[in-house]
Amino acid sequence: MAVGNMLRVLKGNQETLISPANKDEYLKKGYSVIDEDGTVLEKGTKTKHAVEEELKAANKRIAELEAELRGYKESDSAKSEAAEKGKDSGQKKGGSKLTGE
């Protein structure tokens, strides 16, 4: 955590030594306080930009999954319609076999 009286902070792949007085400022910028081994001791808050990017990615994934679900529903309803048509024609054929026609 500390090198002398300095704190080690990390954001992405950027590691920096800072004064303990600047800790809160760096945490607000998204830096995390780490120890000498790289273990996160205190996580920084995400920046607005990072949160917006995560939201965009999540919304894109939701749209993809909704489209996939619509495809499954359409495919399922088409199969159901085909099965119903098959039942109708099967009943007619079955009926004629029973009557001997």
C-alpha positions as CSV (number, residue, x, y, z in Angstrom):
1,M,0.0,0.0,0.0
2,A,2.6,2.6,1.0
3,V,6.0,3.3,-0.2
4,G,7.4,5.5,2.5
5,N,4.5,7.8,3.0
6,M,3.2,7.4,-0.5
7,L,0.2,5.4,-1.7
8,R,0.2,3.3,-4.8
9,V,-2.9,3.7,-7.1
10,L,-3.9,2.0,-10.2
11,K,-6.3,2.8,-13.1
12,G,-6.3,0.5,-16.1
13,N,-2.6,-0.3,-16.6
14,Q,-1.4,3.0,-15.1
15,E,0.2,2.7,-11.7
16,T,1.1,5.9,-9.8
17,L,2.5,6.9,-6.4
18,I,0.6,9.7,-4.8
19,S,0.5,11.5,-1.5
20,P,-2.1,10.3,1.0
21,A,-3.6,13.8,1.0
22,N,-4.6,13.2,-2.7
23,K,-6.2,9.8,-2.1
24,D,-9.8,10.9,-2.2
25,E,-9.2,12.9,-5.4
26,Y,-7.7,9.9,-7.2
27,L,-10.5,7.6,-5.9
28,K,-13.0,9.9,-7.4
29,K,-11.1,9.8,-10.7
30,G,-11.5,6.0,-10.8
31,Y,-8.1,5.0,-9.4
32,S,-7.9,2.1,-6.9
33,V,-5.5,2.0,-4.0
34,I,-3.3,-1.1,-4.2
35,D,-0.6,-2.8,-2.2
36,E,2.8,-3.9,-3.4
37,D,1.4,-7.1,-4.8
38,G,-1.3,-5.4,-6.8
39,T,-4.1,-6.4,-4.5
40,V,-6.9,-3.8,-4.5
41,L,-7.3,-2.3,-1.0
42,E,-9.8,0.4,-1.9
43,K,-11.7,0.6,-5.1
44,G,-12.1,3.9,-6.9
45,T,-15.5,5.1,-8.2
46,K,-16.2,4.7,-11.8
47,T,-16.2,7.8,-14.0
48,K,-19.3,8.9,-15.7
49,H,-17.8,8.0,-19.1
50,A,-17.0,4.5,-17.9
51,V,-20.5,4.0,-16.6
52,E,-22.0,5.3,-19.9
53,E,-19.8,2.9,-21.9
54,E,-20.9,0.0,-19.8
55,L,-24.6,1.1,-20.2
56,K,-24.2,1.3,-24.0
57,A,-22.7,-2.1,-24.1
58,A,-25.4,-3.6,-21.9
59,N,-28.2,-1.9,-24.0
60,K,-26.6,-3.3,-27.2
61,R,-26.5,-6.8,-25.7
62,I,-30.1,-6.5,-24.6
63,A,-31.2,-5.5,-28.1
64,E,-29.3,-8.5,-29.5
65,L,-30.9,-10.9,-27.1
66,E,-34.4,-9.4,-27.8
67,A,-33.9,-9.9,-31.5
68,E,-32.8,-13.4,-30.9
69,L,-35.8,-14.1,-28.8
70,R,-38.1,-12.6,-31.4
71,G,-36.5,-15.0,-33.9
72,Y,-37.2,-18.0,-31.7
73,K,-40.8,-16.9,-31.1
74,E,-41.4,-16.4,-34.9
75,S,-39.8,-19.8,-35.6
76,D,-41.9,-21.4,-32.8
77,S,-45.1,-19.9,-34.1
78,A,-44.3,-21.0,-37.6
79,K,-43.7,-24.5,-36.4
80,S,-47.0,-24.4,-34.5
81,E,-48.9,-23.3,-37.5
82,A,-47.3,-26.0,-39.6
83,A,-48.1,-28.6,-37.0
84,E,-51.8,-27.4,-36.9
85,K,-52.0,-27.6,-40.7
86,G,-50.5,-31.1,-40.5
87,K,-53.1,-32.1,-37.9
88,D,-55.9,-30.8,-40.1
89,S,-54.7,-32.7,-43.1
90,G,-53.9,-35.7,-41.0
91,Q,-57.4,-35.8,-39.5
92,K,-58.9,-35.7,-43.0
93,K,-56.8,-38.6,-44.1
94,G,-57.4,-40.5,-40.9
95,G,-61.1,-39.9,-41.3
96,S,-61.2,-41.4,-44.8
97,K,-59.2,-44.5,-43.7
98,L,-61.7,-45.1,-40.9
99,T,-64.7,-44.8,-43.2
100,G,-62.9,-46.9,-45.9
101,E,-63.0,-44.2,-48.5
